[in-house]
Amino acid sequence: MNRFKGKVVLVTGGNRNTGLYIVEKFVREGATVYMCGSSADSTAKGAEILKARGVDGVISQPCDISDLSQVTALFDTIEKRSGRLDILVNNAANQGLGHGGPLEMDPAKFHEVFNVNVIGGFQVTQTACNRFFMKQESRGVVVFLSSNTAMRAIRNRTAYCASKGAINSMVRALALDLAPLGIRVNACAPGYIYTERWDVLDPAKAARRRLNCPLRKEAQGSDIANVVAFLASDDSANMTGEIITCDAGCSCQHMPEDVDV
Ligand SMILES: NC(=O)c1ccc[n+]([C@@H]2O[C@H](COP(=O)([O-])OP(=O)(O)OC[C@H]3O[C@@H](n4cnc5c(N)ncnc54)[C@H](OP(=O)(O)O)[C@@H]3O)[C@@H](O)[C@H]2O)c1
């Protein structure tokens, strides 16, 4: 398939894990792709990984999406080099790991997570709409990465779960306001995704996680990239405000198999 030939795409957090697969998907389907990590080092590392995977032509620029001046600078580059943007993928996330439980966590950490996941996602979307989509006859499409933890919480991740819930609400609110203007906004809500963090997991824990999944496997980055590409393509032309769960069936079960019996 070559669904994105001639399209210009921005993937935030495209330098690591799932983001790399999303970038690759759009490149393989003909798009010009921009990606950012939060720092110069992490962005450069991502660019190297993509090159080593044979994913050529990706334009990378570091951008901490919680800092509006860095967002503006990234869009300046897109404007200068491509003069347009067709698809925005809000993939970057602060995972909010290691905060401890809600009674002891530092409230400043809560701000950090929201500043990236919610405020960051919003300001990148607003900039994409004002700088490009509203000036283009063909408008544009936004895809957010949410999480199934927006609907079913996981322990000691209060800020992250809350931020993903906020993203779901924001997707619906943005979709409602932007639909009459011709801009679609949807989300993919993954469950477990295989990332570099699985490489250091105790194998027994990885097996237990897989047992939590009715399909008995976590998603690969490419599974998530396929859903993102569907939501970014004309195949979903009549969809907006939707959140598609991609979690190996986790959300349809009441309890994992070994708890049920
Ligand atoms: N992994 C899972 O099991 C899972 C499950 C459900 C949902 N999700 C969602 O799916 C998406 C991808 O997940 P993932 O696990 O692949 O992500 P990840 O490994 O945690 O990577 C996060 C990405 O976001 C970037 N990022 C973090 N803070 C940023 C900032 N301030 N400005 C710009 N970029 C920033 C990181 O860049 P640096 O490299 O510079 O830090 C990195 O590229 C996320 O939205 C995540 O919440 C993941």
The ligand as an SDF file (V2000), in Angstrom:
LIG
                    3D

 48 52  0  0  0  0  0  0  0  0999 V2000
    4.3650    0.7380   25.9870 N   0  0  0  0  0  0  0  0  0  0  0  0
    3.1430    0.3800   26.3190 C   0  0  0  0  0  0  0  0  0  0  0  0
    2.9100   -0.7490   26.7500 O   0  0  0  0  0  0  0  0  0  0  0  0
    2.0000    1.3530   26.0960 C   0  0  0  0  0  0  0  0  0  0  0  0
    0.7230    0.9610   26.5030 C   0  0  0  0  0  0  0  0  0  0  0  0
   -0.3410    1.8290   26.2960 C   0  0  0  0  0  0  0  0  0  0  0  0
   -0.1420    3.0630   25.7070 C   0  0  0  0  0  0  0  0  0  0  0  0
    1.1080    3.4200   25.3240 N   0  0  0  0  0  0  0  0  0  0  0  0
    1.2790    4.7360   24.6870 C   0  0  0  0  0  0  0  0  0  0  0  0
    1.8200    4.5610   23.3940 O   0  0  0  0  0  0  0  0  0  0  0  0
    2.7530    5.6140   23.1050 C   0  0  0  0  0  0  0  0  0  0  0  0
    4.1280    5.0230   22.8070 C   0  0  0  0  0  0  0  0  0  0  0  0
    4.5150    4.2280   23.9270 O   0  0  0  0  0  0  0  0  0  0  0  0
    6.0090    3.7320   24.1320 P   0  0  0  0  0  0  0  0  0  0  0  0
    5.9830    2.8060   25.2960 O   0  0  0  0  0  0  0  0  0  0  0  0
    6.5840    3.3360   22.8410 O   0  0  0  0  0  0  0  0  0  0  0  0
    6.6810    5.1080   24.5980 O   0  0  0  0  0  0  0  0  0  0  0  0
    8.0930    5.2880   25.3590 P   0  0  0  0  0  0  0  0  0  0  0  0
    8.9940    4.1430   25.1080 O   0  0  0  0  0  0  0  0  0  0  0  0
    7.8010    5.6470   26.7850 O   0  0  0  0  0  0  0  0  0  0  0  0
    8.6560    6.5470   24.6250 O   0  0  0  0  0  0  0  0  0  0  0  0
    8.0820    7.7930   24.8850 C   0  0  0  0  0  0  0  0  0  0  0  0
    8.4560    8.7190   23.7640 C   0  0  0  0  0  0  0  0  0  0  0  0
    7.9490   10.0140   24.0770 O   0  0  0  0  0  0  0  0  0  0  0  0
    9.0190   10.9320   24.0170 C   0  0  0  0  0  0  0  0  0  0  0  0
    8.8380   12.0110   24.9730 N   0  0  0  0  0  0  0  0  0  0  0  0
    8.7140   11.9320   26.3200 C   0  0  0  0  0  0  0  0  0  0  0  0
    8.6220   13.1740   26.8340 N   0  0  0  0  0  0  0  0  0  0  0  0
    8.6900   14.0380   25.7900 C   0  0  0  0  0  0  0  0  0  0  0  0
    8.6620   15.4420   25.6700 C   0  0  0  0  0  0  0  0  0  0  0  0
    8.5710   16.2400   26.7430 N   0  0  0  0  0  0  0  0  0  0  0  0
    8.7580   15.9830   24.4330 N   0  0  0  0  0  0  0  0  0  0  0  0
    8.8690   15.1850   23.3400 C   0  0  0  0  0  0  0  0  0  0  0  0
    8.9120   13.8640   23.3910 N   0  0  0  0  0  0  0  0  0  0  0  0
    8.8220   13.2880   24.5990 C   0  0  0  0  0  0  0  0  0  0  0  0
   10.2750   10.1220   24.3570 C   0  0  0  0  0  0  0  0  0  0  0  0
   11.4090   10.8110   23.9000 O   0  0  0  0  0  0  0  0  0  0  0  0
   12.8360   10.6140   24.6420 P   0  0  0  0  0  0  0  0  0  0  0  0
   13.4280    9.3950   24.0250 O   0  0  0  0  0  0  0  0  0  0  0  0
   13.5550   11.8560   24.3370 O   0  0  0  0  0  0  0  0  0  0  0  0
   12.5530   10.4420   26.0930 O   0  0  0  0  0  0  0  0  0  0  0  0
    9.9740    8.8430   23.6120 C   0  0  0  0  0  0  0  0  0  0  0  0
   10.2510    8.9540   22.2610 O   0  0  0  0  0  0  0  0  0  0  0  0
    2.7280    6.5300   24.3370 C   0  0  0  0  0  0  0  0  0  0  0  0
    1.8200    7.5600   24.1440 O   0  0  0  0  0  0  0  0  0  0  0  0
    2.2670    5.6120   25.4320 C   0  0  0  0  0  0  0  0  0  0  0  0
    1.6580    6.3000   26.5100 O   0  0  0  0  0  0  0  0  0  0  0  0
    2.1880    2.6100   25.5180 C   0  0  0  0  0  0  0  0  0  0  0  0
  1  2  1  0
  2  3  2  0
  2  4  1  0
  4  5  1  0
  4 48  2  0
  5  6  2  0
  6  7  1  0
  7  8  2  0
  8  9  1  0
  8 48  1  0
  9 10  1  0
  9 46  1  0
 10 11  1  0
 11 12  1  0
 11 44  1  0
 12 13  1  0
 13 14  1  0
 14 15  2  0
 14 16  1  0
 14 17  1  0
 17 18  1  0
 18 19  2  0
 18 20  1  0
 18 21  1  0
 21 22  1  0
 22 23  1  0
 23 24  1  0
 23 42  1  0
 24 25  1  0
 25 26  1  0
 25 36  1  0
 26 27  1  0
 26 35  1  0
 27 28  2  0
 28 29  1  0
 29 30  1  0
 29 35  2  0
 30 31  1  0
 30 32  2  0
 32 33  1  0
 33 34  2  0
 34 35  1  0
 36 37  1  0
 36 42  1  0
 37 38  1  0
 38 39  2  0
 38 40  1  0
 38 41  1  0
 42 43  1  0
 44 45  1  0
 44 46  1  0
 46 47  1  0
M  CHG  2   8   1  16  -1
M  END
$$$$
